[in-house]
Amino acid sequence: MKIINRWDREVVYQDDSKTVKETVANALERYANLRDANLHRADLSYADLSDADLSGANLRYADLSNADFDIPFTPDPDLIKKVAAAALPGNLKMDRWHTCKTVHCIAGWGVILHPEGKLLERFTSTYLAARFLLGDKVAEHFFDSDEDAKEYLKQFLA
């Protein structure tokens, strides 16, 4: 099976695999560089992408369920304090992740305020990105009402 460059029609990878899934898995194993790859609607279930370079890759509709990204991620303990400081002056709206550039929910603020937040959000979702960045304890409050969320965030302003 062949993987062909869609622009110039040149063969970029070829092997004896019988399925697309096997061919992609073999190519990933061999090259593990997906820089600028367009994986629109690709099924990467069970793919081990721990050493893959995904910078510039378009994964918008890719099925990444069960993919092993092997991301060692520790939530930033100071991020929730930044979220509280940004959200409590009246910039908190819990019914959407992002309402506009200056109003977000707790998760939305976490994504916006972390330097890697927007990138992580683009490759996963707002919920997952914020959960990675803020941690499971904070994620329990992602679906609070506006009033409950304000009460929760007040403790981080002290």
Kinemage of the C-alpha trace (Angstrom):
@kinemage 1
@onewidth
@group {chain A} dominant
@subgroup {mainchain}
@vectorlist {calphas} color= white
{ca met a 1} P 0.000 0.000 0.000
{ca lys a 2} L 1.172 3.547 -0.744
{ca ile a 3} L 0.826 6.908 0.946
{ca ile a 4} L 0.766 9.569 -1.763
{ca asn a 5} L 1.315 13.310 -1.385
{ca arg a 6} L -1.991 14.877 -2.366
{ca trp a 7} L -0.349 17.940 -3.939
{ca asp a 8} L 2.346 16.504 -6.176
{ca arg a 9} L 1.108 12.865 -6.247
{ca glu a 10} L 4.552 11.534 -5.286
{ca val a 11} L 4.754 8.369 -3.182
{ca val a 12} L 5.912 9.403 0.306
{ca tyr a 13} L 5.732 5.929 1.845
{ca gln a 14} L 5.111 2.397 0.583
{ca asp a 15} L 4.987 -1.007 2.248
{ca asp a 16} L 3.383 -4.459 1.917
{ca ser a 17} L 0.561 -3.822 4.391
{ca lys a 18} L -2.953 -4.939 3.463
{ca thr a 19} L -4.852 -2.137 5.231
{ca val a 20} L -4.585 1.630 5.485
{ca lys a 21} L -4.404 1.341 9.267
{ca glu a 22} L -1.361 -0.966 9.075
{ca thr a 23} L 0.339 1.260 6.495
{ca val a 24} L -0.156 4.408 8.571
{ca ala a 25} L 0.996 2.595 11.725
{ca asn a 26} L 4.127 1.374 9.917
{ca ala a 27} L 4.845 4.837 8.505
{ca leu a 28} L 4.387 6.407 11.938
{ca glu a 29} L 6.667 3.831 13.507
{ca arg a 30} L 9.319 4.415 10.879
{ca tyr a 31} L 9.201 8.187 10.621
{ca ala a 32} L 7.181 9.447 13.615
{ca asn a 33} L 7.116 12.912 12.053
{ca leu a 34} L 3.707 14.275 11.072
{ca arg a 35} L 4.801 17.878 10.663
{ca asp a 36} L 2.180 19.592 8.509
{ca ala a 37} L 0.328 16.297 7.982
{ca asn a 38} L -3.379 16.505 7.196
{ca leu a 39} L -5.019 13.638 9.072
{ca his a 40} L -8.547 14.824 8.357
{ca arg a 41} L -10.892 12.009 9.474
{ca ala a 42} L -7.954 9.672 10.177
{ca asp a 43} L -8.596 6.834 12.640
{ca leu a 44} L -5.577 6.691 14.910
{ca ser a 45} L -7.147 4.421 17.502
{ca tyr a 46} L -4.434 2.558 19.369
{ca ala a 47} L -1.659 4.458 17.596
{ca asp a 48} L 1.402 5.035 19.786
{ca leu a 49} L 2.310 8.668 19.079
{ca ser a 50} L 4.652 9.146 22.028
{ca asp a 51} L 7.594 10.234 19.829
{ca ala a 52} L 5.610 11.726 16.956
{ca asp a 53} L 6.155 15.326 15.861
{ca leu a 54} L 2.607 16.626 15.313
{ca ser a 55} L 3.479 20.293 14.907
{ca gly a 56} L 1.355 21.753 12.152
{ca ala a 57} L -0.694 18.556 11.758
{ca asn a 58} L -4.425 18.969 11.055
{ca leu a 59} L -6.197 16.557 13.428
{ca arg a 60} L -9.556 18.348 13.425
{ca tyr a 61} L -11.710 15.259 12.755
{ca ala a 62} L -9.188 12.530 13.538
{ca asp a 63} L -10.373 9.750 15.851
{ca leu a 64} L -7.700 9.699 18.521
{ca ser a 65} L -9.578 7.496 20.958
{ca asn a 66} L -7.216 5.073 22.650
{ca ala a 67} L -4.148 6.684 21.049
{ca asp a 68} L -1.134 6.581 23.374
{ca phe a 69} L 0.283 10.098 23.499
{ca asp a 70} L 2.352 9.381 26.609
{ca ile a 71} L 2.057 13.005 27.766
{ca pro a 72} L 3.571 13.515 31.194
{ca phe a 73} L 1.452 16.414 32.385
{ca thr a 74} L 1.199 17.909 35.835
{ca pro a 75} L -1.511 20.522 36.408
{ca asp a 76} L -0.197 24.022 37.105
{ca pro a 77} L -1.152 24.807 40.732
{ca asp a 78} L -0.910 28.569 40.143
{ca leu a 79} L -3.151 28.537 37.071
{ca ile a 80} L -6.396 28.408 39.074
{ca lys a 81} L -5.283 31.574 40.908
{ca lys a 82} L -4.798 33.305 37.548
{ca val a 83} L -8.208 32.039 36.415
{ca ala a 84} L -9.856 33.431 39.545
{ca ala a 85} L -8.143 36.811 39.127
{ca ala a 86} L -9.203 37.045 35.469
{ca ala a 87} L -12.740 35.692 35.875
{ca leu a 88} L -14.073 37.265 39.054
{ca pro a 89} L -14.189 40.914 38.062
{ca gly a 90} L -17.247 39.972 35.972
{ca asn a 91} L -15.605 37.988 33.184
{ca leu a 92} L -17.094 34.580 34.040
{ca lys a 93} L -19.864 32.908 32.055
{ca met a 94} L -20.254 29.210 32.765
{ca asp a 95} L -22.659 28.262 29.975
{ca arg a 96} L -19.929 28.268 27.258
{ca trp a 97} L -16.205 27.549 27.148
{ca his a 98} L -15.447 30.837 25.405
{ca thr a 99} L -18.038 33.600 25.069
{ca cys a 100} L -15.703 36.207 23.609
{ca lys a 101} L -12.067 37.221 23.998
{ca thr a 102} L -12.636 38.515 27.538
{ca val a 103} L -15.350 36.228 28.945
{ca his a 104} L -14.911 32.499 29.537
{ca cys a 105} L -15.911 29.737 31.928
{ca ile a 106} L -13.355 28.247 34.350
{ca ala a 107} L -12.104 25.766 31.735
{ca gly a 108} L -11.977 28.429 29.023
{ca trp a 109} L -9.932 30.743 31.223
{ca gly a 110} L -7.542 27.891 32.032
{ca val a 111} L -6.939 27.264 28.331
{ca ile a 112} L -6.538 30.976 27.494
{ca leu a 113} L -4.168 31.766 30.360
{ca his a 114} L -1.799 28.793 30.007
{ca pro a 115} L 0.978 29.280 27.401
{ca glu a 116} L 0.283 25.855 25.828
{ca gly a 117} L -3.470 25.943 26.405
{ca lys a 118} L -4.672 26.926 22.932
{ca leu a 119} L -2.427 24.329 21.282
{ca leu a 120} L -3.590 21.586 23.624
{ca glu a 121} L -7.209 22.656 23.083
{ca arg a 122} L -6.762 22.472 19.311
{ca phe a 123} L -5.538 18.881 19.475
{ca thr a 124} L -8.035 17.655 22.066
{ca ser a 125} L -10.981 19.743 23.263
{ca thr a 126} L -11.528 22.619 25.647
{ca tyr a 127} L -12.659 20.200 28.343
{ca leu a 128} L -9.658 17.861 28.056
{ca ala a 129} L -7.136 20.659 27.664
{ca ala a 130} L -8.477 22.454 30.738
{ca arg a 131} L -8.600 19.209 32.705
{ca phe a 132} L -4.917 18.549 31.883
{ca leu a 133} L -3.985 22.136 32.753
{ca leu a 134} L -6.082 22.664 35.884
{ca gly a 135} L -6.418 19.118 37.221
{ca asp a 136} L -9.291 16.824 38.135
{ca lys a 137} L -10.251 18.664 41.324
{ca val a 138} L -10.904 21.912 39.446
{ca ala a 139} L -12.591 20.011 36.585
{ca glu a 140} L -15.339 19.033 39.039
{ca his a 141} L -16.459 22.689 38.799
{ca phe a 142} L -16.471 23.036 34.990
{ca phe a 143} L -20.256 22.703 34.881
{ca asp a 144} L -21.155 24.772 37.944
{ca ser a 145} L -23.648 27.615 37.716
{ca asp a 146} L -22.190 31.123 37.484
{ca glu a 147} L -22.877 31.715 41.192
{ca asp a 148} L -21.395 28.407 42.356
{ca ala a 149} L -18.323 28.920 40.170
{ca lys a 150} L -17.797 32.422 41.609
{ca glu a 151} L -18.009 31.056 45.140
{ca tyr a 152} L -15.528 28.301 44.293
{ca leu a 153} L -13.043 30.719 42.690
{ca lys a 154} L -13.118 33.210 45.564
{ca gln a 155} L -10.977 30.914 47.703
{ca phe a 156} L -8.077 31.317 45.263
{ca leu a 157} L -7.936 35.111 45.510
{ca ala a 158} L -6.666 35.155 49.097
